[in-house]
Amino acid sequence: MKIIEVNSPSDQKEFLEMAVRLYKNEPNWIRPLDKDIEGLFHPETNKLFKSGAKACRWLLHNASGETIGRVAAFVNPKSKEKQPTGGMGFFECVNDRKAAFLLMDTAKNWLYEHGMEAMDGPINFGERDKWWGLLVQGFSPPNYNMPWNFAYYKDFFEAYGFQIYFKQFTYMRPVQGVGFDPKMIDRANKILGDSDFEFRHMKGKELSEKVPEYFMTVYNKAWARHMGKSLTLRETQLMFGKMKPIIDGRLIYFGFKNGEPISFFINIPEINQLFKYVDGKMDLMGKLKFVWNKIFNPPNKMLGLVFGVVPEYQGKGVESAMIMAYNEKFARHDSFPYKTIEMNWIGDFNPKMMRVCEQLNAEIYKTHHTYRYLFDRDKPFERHPIFE
């Protein structure tokens, strides 16, 4: 077997195509968009490179010259970990432990040479909302920008010596036909009976002009200290600008106290139900297929991207009131086109959000693991700290 560093356009193409061949007989796998993966590895499309980030990719060939595996490794200088920790990801491999370990060794050695003391994997070269974790339970088709892998990968990671850093749970519930926890309803009614609070979806100019500002305000209070980064208005404007082609205003919901935003949930149609028809290509034909299916075969599942409540109102029923108000406005009506909702993964380090999902009578539908491998095998292993 031979490791080949990805340097040429033909290598870059092979990095994508080997996964297509690997999963050609797997009906649950959905080919990611080529540009979504390839764009991560170029300074023109991944701003992390501007802050000194580094990445490298490899292919693994067998004795006949066929590609039987791939892997990437990356160093993100913005990482907030206790010890310098790099990432490995986009791992794919035939069912051969020797081949898998060679790929993992290659990533580990490169990270060690770049001053790292541990590696997390499989993860993304970027934010946690994409390509994060190894699927270990619930092998149904993946949501957009979430990984799907063969079940035997778990054995590779754990036999190599990776340990679970945290578990990621994707919760799912039907939009209709399932009730809510009675305690949740009681808390919601107390808030809904207070005229100082208002909950509404976004439409018209408010959807196009005010949502980024509302989102930034709540996010920076609710999430920034956990994620180690605040958002600027420009960043949120760009984010919602990119989402514009798929946004459904009925799925963008905010809570206000005396006119000030205090909570949100951001949902989108689950667009992998559309991208599965384009074969990874958003060229002219791919765009036509996307638009045709969006009109005539639209998604019936919505994906909960992010949920937030400012700290002073957490645990006081605001999240319950927002959900109950949304259910009354949209979800309980037969004309509502979305039949199920999946909540974007929630780490086991976030018990508050897990409890919210449980109160919704949502069930764990998929489980991913984010693993960590310490280069010093005698160093005590610590799991991800719990969010307080």
WOWOQUI-V559729 format. One line per field, one symbol per residue. ss: DSSP state (H for helix, E for strand, L for the rest). A space follows every 10 residues. Layout:
ss=???
This chain:
ss=LEEEELLLHH HHHHHHHHHH HHLLLLLLLL LLLHHHHHHH HLLLLLHHHH HLLEEEEEEE ELLLLLEEEE EEEEELLLLL LLLLEEEEEE EEELLLHHHH HHHHHHHHHH HHHLLLLEEE ELLLLLLLLL LLLEEEELLL LLLLLLLLLL LLHHHHHHHH LLEEEEEEEE EEEELLLLLL LHHHHHHHHH HHLLLLEEEE ELLHHHHHHH HHHHHHHHHH HHLHHHHLLL LLHHHHHHHH HHHHHHLLHH HEEEEEELLE EEEEEEEEEL LHHHHLLLLL LLLHHHHHHH HHHHHHLLLL EEEEEEEEEL HHHLLLLHHH HHHHHHHHHH HLLLLLLLLE EEEEEEELLL HHHHHHHHHL LLEEEEEEEE EEEELLLLLL LLLLLLLL
